[in-house]
Amino acid sequence: MEIKSGLQIERTIKPYLIGLALAVLLTAIPFGLAATGVLPRETTLIIIAALAVLQILVHLSFFLHIDFKTTPRENLVALAFALVLIFIMVGGSLWIMFDLYHRMMV
């Protein structure tokens, strides 16, 4: 078993700590906006959606180490397929909910 020096351990932990700090920050901002209500509802929802996309990119980059330049093609195809499925599920759910909302309001 090889003993790693402190410098090598720091190099491996540093991206995780940066990712953790970014993830906490990108989570705290939407909670703060929702709790205080300082912005209009529509603006708050747009900011939350944008920060959610950034949160996904932070997780892919810092925790899953998915880089679009060095990741094997099979992984990117699987990721793209998962994104399509998520888009269909979320989009379909929103479509159904808004349709039911408009039907119930009549």
Backbone atoms as SQL, in Angstrom:
CREATE TABLE atoms (id INTEGER PRIMARY KEY, chain TEXT, resi INTEGER, resn TEXT, atom TEXT, x REAL, y REAL, z REAL);
INSERT INTO atoms VALUES
  (1, 'A', 1, 'MET', 'N', 0.846, -1.172, 0.000),
  (2, 'A', 1, 'MET', 'CA', 0.000, 0.000, 0.000),
  (3, 'A', 1, 'MET', 'C', 0.893, 1.237, 0.000),
  (4, 'A', 2, 'GLU', 'N', 0.554, 2.146, -0.877),
  (5, 'A', 2, 'GLU', 'CA', 1.372, 3.348, -1.034),
  (6, 'A', 2, 'GLU', 'C', 0.819, 4.473, -0.163),
  (7, 'A', 3, 'ILE', 'N', 1.691, 5.170, 0.508),
  (8, 'A', 3, 'ILE', 'CA', 1.294, 6.298, 1.342),
  (9, 'A', 3, 'ILE', 'C', 1.414, 7.565, 0.502),
  (10, 'A', 4, 'LYS', 'N', 0.327, 8.323, 0.461),
  (11, 'A', 4, 'LYS', 'CA', 0.327, 9.556, -0.327),
  (12, 'A', 4, 'LYS', 'C', 0.781, 10.718, 0.535),
  (13, 'A', 5, 'SER', 'N', 1.464, 11.630, -0.096),
  (14, 'A', 5, 'SER', 'CA', 1.885, 12.819, 0.640),
  (15, 'A', 5, 'SER', 'C', 0.708, 13.779, 0.780),
  (16, 'A', 6, 'GLY', 'N', 0.860, 14.757, 1.625),
  (17, 'A', 6, 'GLY', 'CA', -0.186, 15.744, 1.841),
  (18, 'A', 6, 'GLY', 'C', -0.531, 16.522, 0.588),
  (19, 'A', 7, 'LEU', 'N', 0.465, 16.757, -0.268),
  (20, 'A', 7, 'LEU', 'CA', 0.240, 17.503, -1.507),
  (21, 'A', 7, 'LEU', 'C', -0.649, 16.726, -2.457),
  (22, 'A', 8, 'GLN', 'N', -0.458, 15.420, -2.568),
  (23, 'A', 8, 'GLN', 'CA', -1.282, 14.608, -3.445),
  (24, 'A', 8, 'GLN', 'C', -2.716, 14.514, -2.938),
  (25, 'A', 9, 'ILE', 'N', -2.883, 14.408, -1.645),
  (26, 'A', 9, 'ILE', 'CA', -4.233, 14.350, -1.084),
  (27, 'A', 9, 'ILE', 'C', -4.949, 15.669, -1.329),
  (28, 'A', 10, 'GLU', 'N', -4.236, 16.782, -1.168),
  (29, 'A', 10, 'GLU', 'CA', -4.839, 18.092, -1.389),
  (30, 'A', 10, 'GLU', 'C', -5.304, 18.241, -2.828),
  (31, 'A', 11, 'ARG', 'N', -4.559, 17.714, -3.768),
  (32, 'A', 11, 'ARG', 'CA', -4.942, 17.808, -5.180),
  (33, 'A', 11, 'ARG', 'C', -6.196, 17.009, -5.464),
  (34, 'A', 12, 'THR', 'N', -6.404, 15.920, -4.780),
  (35, 'A', 12, 'THR', 'CA', -7.585, 15.125, -5.053),
  (36, 'A', 12, 'THR', 'C', -8.823, 15.643, -4.322),
  (37, 'A', 13, 'ILE', 'N', -8.651, 16.278, -3.183),
  (38, 'A', 13, 'ILE', 'CA', -9.782, 16.781, -2.410),
  (39, 'A', 13, 'ILE', 'C', -10.225, 18.163, -2.902),
  (40, 'A', 14, 'LYS', 'N', -9.321, 18.945, -3.439),
  (41, 'A', 14, 'LYS', 'CA', -9.614, 20.327, -3.818),
  (42, 'A', 14, 'LYS', 'C', -10.808, 20.457, -4.766),
  (43, 'A', 15, 'PRO', 'N', -10.908, 19.668, -5.857),
  (44, 'A', 15, 'PRO', 'CA', -12.091, 19.820, -6.721),
  (45, 'A', 15, 'PRO', 'C', -13.403, 19.501, -6.004),
  (46, 'A', 16, 'TYR', 'N', -13.362, 18.534, -5.096),
  (47, 'A', 16, 'TYR', 'CA', -14.580, 18.195, -4.350),
  (48, 'A', 16, 'TYR', 'C', -14.989, 19.331, -3.413),
  (49, 'A', 17, 'LEU', 'N', -14.017, 19.966, -2.784),
  (50, 'A', 17, 'LEU', 'CA', -14.344, 21.087, -1.889),
  (51, 'A', 17, 'LEU', 'C', -14.869, 22.280, -2.672),
  (52, 'A', 18, 'ILE', 'N', -14.282, 22.546, -3.833),
  (53, 'A', 18, 'ILE', 'CA', -14.789, 23.632, -4.686),
  (54, 'A', 18, 'ILE', 'C', -16.213, 23.312, -5.131),
  (55, 'A', 19, 'GLY', 'N', -16.442, 22.076, -5.555),
  (56, 'A', 19, 'GLY', 'CA', -17.780, 21.659, -5.969),
  (57, 'A', 19, 'GLY', 'C', -18.789, 21.753, -4.840),
  (58, 'A', 20, 'LEU', 'N', -18.365, 21.361, -3.642),
  (59, 'A', 20, 'LEU', 'CA', -19.255, 21.446, -2.492),
  (60, 'A', 20, 'LEU', 'C', -19.613, 22.894, -2.179),
  (61, 'A', 21, 'ALA', 'N', -18.615, 23.777, -2.218),
  (62, 'A', 21, 'ALA', 'CA', -18.879, 25.200, -1.947),
  (63, 'A', 21, 'ALA', 'C', -19.835, 25.784, -2.992),
  (64, 'A', 22, 'LEU', 'N', -19.610, 25.458, -4.255),
  (65, 'A', 22, 'LEU', 'CA', -20.492, 25.949, -5.310),
  (66, 'A', 22, 'LEU', 'C', -21.903, 25.379, -5.165),
  (67, 'A', 23, 'ALA', 'N', -22.000, 24.099, -4.827),
  (68, 'A', 23, 'ALA', 'CA', -23.312, 23.470, -4.664),
  (69, 'A', 23, 'ALA', 'C', -24.087, 24.100, -3.503),
  (70, 'A', 24, 'VAL', 'N', -23.398, 24.355, -2.404),
  (71, 'A', 24, 'VAL', 'CA', -24.062, 24.993, -1.254),
  (72, 'A', 24, 'VAL', 'C', -24.506, 26.404, -1.625),
  (73, 'A', 25, 'LEU', 'N', -23.651, 27.140, -2.311),
  (74, 'A', 25, 'LEU', 'CA', -24.007, 28.501, -2.724),
  (75, 'A', 25, 'LEU', 'C', -25.187, 28.498, -3.689),
  (76, 'A', 26, 'LEU', 'N', -25.160, 27.583, -4.672),
  (77, 'A', 26, 'LEU', 'CA', -26.239, 27.517, -5.659),
  (78, 'A', 26, 'LEU', 'C', -27.527, 26.958, -5.063),
  (79, 'A', 27, 'THR', 'N', -27.468, 26.383, -3.876),
  (80, 'A', 27, 'THR', 'CA', -28.669, 25.949, -3.166),
  (81, 'A', 27, 'THR', 'C', -29.172, 27.053, -2.237),
  (82, 'A', 28, 'ALA', 'N', -28.257, 27.771, -1.606),
  (83, 'A', 28, 'ALA', 'CA', -28.640, 28.799, -0.637),
  (84, 'A', 28, 'ALA', 'C', -29.314, 30.003, -1.306),
  (85, 'A', 29, 'ILE', 'N', -28.865, 30.362, -2.489),
  (86, 'A', 29, 'ILE', 'CA', -29.440, 31.528, -3.169),
  (87, 'A', 29, 'ILE', 'C', -30.931, 31.338, -3.453),
  (88, 'A', 30, 'PRO', 'N', -31.359, 30.222, -4.079),
  (89, 'A', 30, 'PRO', 'CA', -32.803, 30.051, -4.290),
  (90, 'A', 30, 'PRO', 'C', -33.611, 29.980, -2.995),
  (91, 'A', 31, 'PHE', 'N', -33.050, 29.332, -1.963),
  (92, 'A', 31, 'PHE', 'CA', -33.761, 29.301, -0.684),
  (93, 'A', 31, 'PHE', 'C', -33.924, 30.707, -0.126),
  (94, 'A', 32, 'GLY', 'N', -32.888, 31.512, -0.226),
  (95, 'A', 32, 'GLY', 'CA', -32.983, 32.886, 0.262),
  (96, 'A', 32, 'GLY', 'C', -33.992, 33.711, -0.521),
  (97, 'A', 33, 'LEU', 'N', -33.988, 33.538, -1.831),
  (98, 'A', 33, 'LEU', 'CA', -34.951, 34.278, -2.661),
  (99, 'A', 33, 'LEU', 'C', -36.387, 33.854, -2.353),
  (100, 'A', 34, 'ALA', 'N', -36.607, 32.564, -2.189),
  (101, 'A', 34, 'ALA', 'CA', -37.959, 32.082, -1.911),
  (102, 'A', 34, 'ALA', 'C', -38.417, 32.484, -0.505),
  (103, 'A', 35, 'ALA', 'N', -37.513, 32.475, 0.441),
  (104, 'A', 35, 'ALA', 'CA', -37.886, 32.787, 1.829),
  (105, 'A', 35, 'ALA', 'C', -38.171, 34.269, 2.028),
  (106, 'A', 36, 'THR', 'N', -37.381, 35.134, 1.390),
  (107, 'A', 36, 'THR', 'CA', -37.547, 36.571, 1.621),
  (108, 'A', 36, 'THR', 'C', -38.580, 37.204, 0.704),
  (109, 'A', 37, 'GLY', 'N', -38.727, 36.684, -0.510),
  (110, 'A', 37, 'GLY', 'CA', -39.696, 37.264, -1.438),
  (111, 'A', 37, 'GLY', 'C', -39.316, 38.651, -1.908),
  (112, 'A', 38, 'VAL', 'N', -38.024, 38.928, -2.047),
  (113, 'A', 38, 'VAL', 'CA', -37.572, 40.266, -2.423),
  (114, 'A', 38, 'VAL', 'C', -37.806, 40.564, -3.906),
  (115, 'A', 39, 'LEU', 'N', -37.945, 39.539, -4.713),
  (116, 'A', 39, 'LEU', 'CA', -38.159, 39.726, -6.143),
  (117, 'A', 39, 'LEU', 'C', -39.557, 39.262, -6.524),
  (118, 'A', 40, 'PRO', 'N', -40.060, 39.727, -7.654),
  (119, 'A', 40, 'PRO', 'CA', -41.363, 39.219, -8.112),
  (120, 'A', 40, 'PRO', 'C', -41.308, 37.706, -8.353),
  (121, 'A', 41, 'ARG', 'N', -42.464, 37.072, -8.288),
  (122, 'A', 41, 'ARG', 'CA', -42.539, 35.614, -8.389),
  (123, 'A', 41, 'ARG', 'C', -41.929, 35.088, -9.682),
  (124, 'A', 42, 'GLU', 'N', -42.240, 35.699, -10.811),
  (125, 'A', 42, 'GLU', 'CA', -41.743, 35.223, -12.101),
  (126, 'A', 42, 'GLU', 'C', -40.215, 35.331, -12.179),
  (127, 'A', 43, 'THR', 'N', -39.681, 36.422, -11.703),
  (128, 'A', 43, 'THR', 'CA', -38.235, 36.621, -11.704),
  (129, 'A', 43, 'THR', 'C', -37.554, 35.590, -10.809),
  (130, 'A', 44, 'THR', 'N', -38.146, 35.342, -9.654),
  (131, 'A', 44, 'THR', 'CA', -37.594, 34.348, -8.734),
  (132, 'A', 44, 'THR', 'C', -37.579, 32.968, -9.372),
  (133, 'A', 45, 'LEU', 'N', -38.645, 32.598, -10.062),
  (134, 'A', 45, 'LEU', 'CA', -38.710, 31.284, -10.712),
  (135, 'A', 45, 'LEU', 'C', -37.669, 31.148, -11.819),
  (136, 'A', 46, 'ILE', 'N', -37.451, 32.217, -12.579),
  (137, 'A', 46, 'ILE', 'CA', -36.443, 32.185, -13.647),
  (138, 'A', 46, 'ILE', 'C', -35.050, 32.030, -13.047),
  (139, 'A', 47, 'ILE', 'N', -34.775, 32.761, -11.982),
  (140, 'A', 47, 'ILE', 'CA', -33.459, 32.664, -11.329),
  (141, 'A', 47, 'ILE', 'C', -33.256, 31.271, -10.743),
  (142, 'A', 48, 'ILE', 'N', -34.289, 30.712, -10.132),
  (143, 'A', 48, 'ILE', 'CA', -34.179, 29.364, -9.562),
  (144, 'A', 48, 'ILE', 'C', -33.915, 28.343, -10.664),
  (145, 'A', 49, 'ALA', 'N', -34.597, 28.466, -11.796),
  (146, 'A', 49, 'ALA', 'CA', -34.375, 27.531, -12.905),
  (147, 'A', 49, 'ALA', 'C', -32.954, 27.650, -13.449),
  (148, 'A', 50, 'ALA', 'N', -32.463, 28.873, -13.587),
  (149, 'A', 50, 'ALA', 'CA', -31.101, 29.076, -14.100),
  (150, 'A', 50, 'ALA', 'C', -30.064, 28.507, -13.127),
  (151, 'A', 51, 'LEU', 'N', -30.275, 28.737, -11.839),
  (152, 'A', 51, 'LEU', 'CA', -29.336, 28.202, -10.846),
  (153, 'A', 51, 'LEU', 'C', -29.415, 26.679, -10.756),
  (154, 'A', 52, 'ALA', 'N', -30.578, 26.105, -11.060),
  (155, 'A', 52, 'ALA', 'CA', -30.700, 24.646, -11.083),
  (156, 'A', 52, 'ALA', 'C', -29.865, 24.052, -12.217),
  (157, 'A', 53, 'VAL', 'N', -29.885, 24.711, -13.363),
  (158, 'A', 53, 'VAL', 'CA', -29.058, 24.246, -14.487),
  (159, 'A', 53, 'VAL', 'C', -27.581, 24.363, -14.127),
  (160, 'A', 54, 'LEU', 'N', -27.189, 25.462, -13.507),
  (161, 'A', 54, 'LEU', 'CA', -25.799, 25.609, -13.061),
  (162, 'A', 54, 'LEU', 'C', -25.433, 24.542, -12.032),
  (163, 'A', 55, 'GLN', 'N', -26.370, 24.219, -11.166),
  (164, 'A', 55, 'GLN', 'CA', -26.138, 23.179, -10.163),
  (165, 'A', 55, 'GLN', 'C', -25.863, 21.831, -10.837),
  (166, 'A', 56, 'ILE', 'N', -26.615, 21.522, -11.876),
  (167, 'A', 56, 'ILE', 'CA', -26.396, 20.275, -12.615),
  (168, 'A', 56, 'ILE', 'C', -25.011, 20.264, -13.230),
  (169, 'A', 57, 'LEU', 'N', -24.611, 21.373, -13.830),
  (170, 'A', 57, 'LEU', 'CA', -23.284, 21.448, -14.447),
  (171, 'A', 57, 'LEU', 'C', -22.170, 21.317, -13.412),
  (172, 'A', 58, 'VAL', 'N', -22.363, 21.900, -12.241),
  (173, 'A', 58, 'VAL', 'CA', -21.368, 21.777, -11.167),
  (174, 'A', 58, 'VAL', 'C', -21.239, 20.315, -10.740),
  (175, 'A', 59, 'HIS', 'N', -22.355, 19.633, -10.580),
  (176, 'A', 59, 'HIS', 'CA', -22.305, 18.228, -10.172),
  (177, 'A', 59, 'HIS', 'C', -21.653, 17.360, -11.237),
  (178, 'A', 60, 'LEU', 'N', -21.994, 17.609, -12.500),
  (179, 'A', 60, 'LEU', 'CA', -21.377, 16.829, -13.577),
  (180, 'A', 60, 'LEU', 'C', -19.876, 17.060, -13.630),
  (181, 'A', 61, 'SER', 'N', -19.466, 18.274, -13.437),
  (182, 'A', 61, 'SER', 'CA', -18.054, 18.614, -13.576),
  (183, 'A', 61, 'SER', 'C', -17.221, 18.220, -12.362),
  (184, 'A', 62, 'PHE', 'N', -17.643, 18.634, -11.182),
  (185, 'A', 62, 'PHE', 'CA', -16.805, 18.470, -9.994),
  (186, 'A', 62, 'PHE', 'C', -16.966, 17.119, -9.305),
  (187, 'A', 63, 'PHE', 'N', -18.154, 16.524, -9.355),
  (188, 'A', 63, 'PHE', 'CA', -18.369, 15.275, -8.632),
  (189, 'A', 63, 'PHE', 'C', -18.333, 14.055, -9.542),
  (190, 'A', 64, 'LEU', 'N', -18.928, 14.164, -10.724),
  (191, 'A', 64, 'LEU', 'CA', -18.932, 13.025, -11.644),
  (192, 'A', 64, 'LEU', 'C', -17.767, 13.056, -12.622),
  (193, 'A', 65, 'HIS', 'N', -17.041, 14.154, -12.655),
  (194, 'A', 65, 'HIS', 'CA', -15.860, 14.330, -13.518),
  (195, 'A', 65, 'HIS', 'C', -16.192, 14.077, -14.986),
  (196, 'A', 66, 'ILE', 'N', -17.346, 14.554, -15.422),
  (197, 'A', 66, 'ILE', 'CA', -17.722, 14.418, -16.826),
  (198, 'A', 66, 'ILE', 'C', -17.283, 15.675, -17.539),
  (199, 'A', 67, 'ASP', 'N', -16.301, 15.513, -18.387),
  (200, 'A', 67, 'ASP', 'CA', -15.783, 16.601, -19.206),
  (201, 'A', 67, 'ASP', 'C', -16.143, 16.264, -20.642),
  (202, 'A', 68, 'PHE', 'N', -16.736, 17.194, -21.355),
  (203, 'A', 68, 'PHE', 'CA', -17.212, 16.905, -22.698),
  (204, 'A', 68, 'PHE', 'C', -16.089, 16.730, -23.710),
  (205, 'A', 69, 'LYS', 'N', -14.849, 17.010, -23.319),
  (206, 'A', 69, 'LYS', 'CA', -13.710, 16.834, -24.222),
  (207, 'A', 69, 'LYS', 'C', -13.034, 15.485, -24.031),
  (208, 'A', 70, 'THR', 'N', -12.959, 14.998, -22.791),
  (209, 'A', 70, 'THR', 'CA', -12.202, 13.775, -22.526),
  (210, 'A', 70, 'THR', 'C', -13.087, 12.581, -22.170),
  (211, 'A', 71, 'THR', 'N', -14.398, 12.771, -22.045),
  (212, 'A', 71, 'THR', 'CA', -15.285, 11.675, -21.682),
  (213, 'A', 71, 'THR', 'C', -15.530, 10.782, -22.891),
  (214, 'A', 72, 'PRO', 'N', -15.512, 9.465, -22.692),
  (215, 'A', 72, 'PRO', 'CA', -15.796, 8.566, -23.808),
  (216, 'A', 72, 'PRO', 'C', -17.173, 8.819, -24.414),
  (217, 'A', 73, 'ARG', 'N', -17.285, 8.544, -25.685),
  (218, 'A', 73, 'ARG', 'CA', -18.504, 8.841, -26.422),
  (219, 'A', 73, 'ARG', 'C', -19.718, 8.107, -25.840),
  (220, 'A', 74, 'GLU', 'N', -19.533, 6.871, -25.374),
  (221, 'A', 74, 'GLU', 'CA', -20.649, 6.103, -24.826),
  (222, 'A', 74, 'GLU', 'C', -21.258, 6.796, -23.614),
  (223, 'A', 75, 'ASN', 'N', -20.423, 7.375, -22.775),
  (224, 'A', 75, 'ASN', 'CA', -20.923, 8.094, -21.595),
  (225, 'A', 75, 'ASN', 'C', -21.733, 9.318, -22.007),
  (226, 'A', 76, 'LEU', 'N', -21.269, 10.030, -23.022),
  (227, 'A', 76, 'LEU', 'CA', -22.006, 11.210, -23.470),
  (228, 'A', 76, 'LEU', 'C', -23.339, 10.828, -24.111),
  (229, 'A', 77, 'VAL', 'N', -23.372, 9.715, -24.833),
  (230, 'A', 77, 'VAL', 'CA', -24.630, 9.251, -25.427),
  (231, 'A', 77, 'VAL', 'C', -25.606, 8.853, -24.319),
  (232, 'A', 78, 'ALA', 'N', -25.121, 8.159, -23.302),
  (233, 'A', 78, 'ALA', 'CA', -25.980, 7.785, -22.180),
  (234, 'A', 78, 'ALA', 'C', -26.490, 9.020, -21.442),
  (235, 'A', 79, 'LEU', 'N', -25.638, 10.012, -21.256),
  (236, 'A', 79, 'LEU', 'CA', -26.040, 11.252, -20.604),
  (237, 'A', 79, 'LEU', 'C', -27.081, 11.995, -21.437),
  (238, 'A', 80, 'ALA', 'N', -26.886, 12.058, -22.743),
  (239, 'A', 80, 'ALA', 'CA', -27.848, 12.721, -23.625),
  (240, 'A', 80, 'ALA', 'C', -29.200, 12.000, -23.589),
  (241, 'A', 81, 'PHE', 'N', -29.174, 10.667, -23.585),
  (242, 'A', 81, 'PHE', 'CA', -30.419, 9.899, -23.509),
  (243, 'A', 81, 'PHE', 'C', -31.142, 10.167, -22.195),
  (244, 'A', 82, 'ALA', 'N', -30.403, 10.223, -21.097),
  (245, 'A', 82, 'ALA', 'CA', -31.009, 10.521, -19.801),
  (246, 'A', 82, 'ALA', 'C', -31.623, 11.917, -19.800),
  (247, 'A', 83, 'LEU', 'N', -30.943, 12.877, -20.409),
  (248, 'A', 83, 'LEU', 'CA', -31.487, 14.238, -20.478),
  (249, 'A', 83, 'LEU', 'C', -32.774, 14.291, -21.292),
  (250, 'A', 84, 'VAL', 'N', -32.825, 13.537, -22.388),
  (251, 'A', 84, 'VAL', 'CA', -34.038, 13.488, -23.202),
  (252, 'A', 84, 'VAL', 'C', -35.184, 12.884, -22.390),
  (253, 'A', 85, 'LEU', 'N', -34.914, 11.804, -21.677),
  (254, 'A', 85, 'LEU', 'CA', -35.961, 11.192, -20.853),
  (255, 'A', 85, 'LEU', 'C', -36.446, 12.133, -19.762),
  (256, 'A', 86, 'ILE', 'N', -35.528, 12.832, -19.114),
  (257, 'A', 86, 'ILE', 'CA', -35.915, 13.788, -18.069),
  (258, 'A', 86, 'ILE', 'C', -36.747, 14.917, -18.665),
  (259, 'A', 87, 'PHE', 'N', -36.335, 15.411, -19.829),
  (260, 'A', 87, 'PHE', 'CA', -37.090, 16.476, -20.504),
  (261, 'A', 87, 'PHE', 'C', -38.509, 16.008, -20.827),
  (262, 'A', 88, 'ILE', 'N', -38.653, 14.777, -21.324),
  (263, 'A', 88, 'ILE', 'CA', -39.977, 14.256, -21.654),
  (264, 'A', 88, 'ILE', 'C', -40.828, 14.107, -20.399),
  (265, 'A', 89, 'MET', 'N', -40.247, 13.584, -19.319),
  (266, 'A', 89, 'MET', 'CA', -41.022, 13.390, -18.095),
  (267, 'A', 89, 'MET', 'C', -41.431, 14.711, -17.466),
  (268, 'A', 90, 'VAL', 'N', -40.486, 15.634, -17.339),
  (269, 'A', 90, 'VAL', 'CA', -40.805, 16.925, -16.718),
  (270, 'A', 90, 'VAL', 'C', -41.736, 17.727, -17.620),
  (271, 'A', 91, 'GLY', 'N', -41.419, 17.794, -18.904),
  (272, 'A', 91, 'GLY', 'CA', -42.262, 18.538, -19.842),
  (273, 'A', 91, 'GLY', 'C', -43.668, 17.970, -19.918),
  (274, 'A', 92, 'GLY', 'N', -43.778, 16.636, -19.973),
  (275, 'A', 92, 'GLY', 'CA', -45.095, 16.013, -20.012),
  (276, 'A', 92, 'GLY', 'C', -45.877, 16.250, -18.736),
  (277, 'A', 93, 'SER', 'N', -45.212, 16.178, -17.611),
  (278, 'A', 93, 'SER', 'CA', -45.895, 16.438, -16.336),
  (279, 'A', 93, 'SER', 'C', -46.400, 17.870, -16.259),
  (280, 'A', 94, 'LEU', 'N', -45.558, 18.813, -16.669),
  (281, 'A', 94, 'LEU', 'CA', -46.001, 20.216, -16.667),
  (282, 'A', 94, 'LEU', 'C', -47.162, 20.434, -17.631),
  (283, 'A', 95, 'TRP', 'N', -47.094, 19.825, -18.789),
  (284, 'A', 95, 'TRP', 'CA', -48.162, 19.946, -19.780),
  (285, 'A', 95, 'TRP', 'C', -49.482, 19.434, -19.190),
  (286, 'A', 96, 'ILE', 'N', -49.446, 18.272, -18.563),
  (287, 'A', 96, 'ILE', 'CA', -50.655, 17.690, -17.971),
  (288, 'A', 96, 'ILE', 'C', -51.181, 18.574, -16.848),
  (289, 'A', 97, 'MET', 'N', -50.292, 19.068, -15.987),
  (290, 'A', 97, 'MET', 'CA', -50.744, 19.895, -14.867),
  (291, 'A', 97, 'MET', 'C', -51.367, 21.201, -15.347),
  (292, 'A', 98, 'PHE', 'N', -50.738, 21.855, -16.324),
  (293, 'A', 98, 'PHE', 'CA', -51.308, 23.105, -16.829),
  (294, 'A', 98, 'PHE', 'C', -52.622, 22.855, -17.556),
  (295, 'A', 99, 'ASP', 'N', -52.728, 21.756, -18.290),
  (296, 'A', 99, 'ASP', 'CA', -53.978, 21.439, -18.975),
  (297, 'A', 99, 'ASP', 'C', -55.090, 21.186, -17.964),
  (298, 'A', 100, 'LEU', 'N', -54.786, 20.416, -16.926),
  (299, 'A', 100, 'LEU', 'CA', -55.792, 20.166, -15.903),
  (300, 'A', 100, 'LEU', 'C', -56.170, 21.440, -15.161),
  (301, 'A', 101, 'TYR', 'N', -55.215, 22.314, -14.929),
  (302, 'A', 101, 'TYR', 'CA', -55.489, 23.582, -14.253),
  (303, 'A', 101, 'TYR', 'C', -56.481, 24.412, -15.084),
  (304, 'A', 102, 'HIS', 'N', -56.224, 24.492, -16.389),
  (305, 'A', 102, 'HIS', 'CA', -57.126, 25.276, -17.239),
  (306, 'A', 102, 'HIS', 'C', -58.492, 24.640, -17.373),
  (307, 'A', 103, 'ARG', 'N', -58.575, 23.338, -17.372),
  (308, 'A', 103, 'ARG', 'CA', -59.872, 22.668, -17.435),
  (309, 'A', 103, 'ARG', 'C', -60.659, 22.848, -16.143),
  (310, 'A', 104, 'MET', 'N', -59.969, 22.873, -15.018),
  (311, 'A', 104, 'MET', 'CA', -60.657, 23.016, -13.729),
  (312, 'A', 104, 'MET', 'C', -61.117, 24.455, -13.502),
  (313, 'A', 105, 'MET', 'N', -60.477, 25.413, -14.128),
  (314, 'A', 105, 'MET', 'CA', -60.825, 26.819, -13.924),
  (315, 'A', 105, 'MET', 'C', -62.068, 27.218, -14.709),
  (316, 'A', 106, 'VAL', 'N', -62.496, 26.416, -15.647),
  (317, 'A', 106, 'VAL', 'CA', -63.666, 26.758, -16.480),
  (318, 'A', 106, 'VAL', 'C', -64.939, 26.527, -15.760);
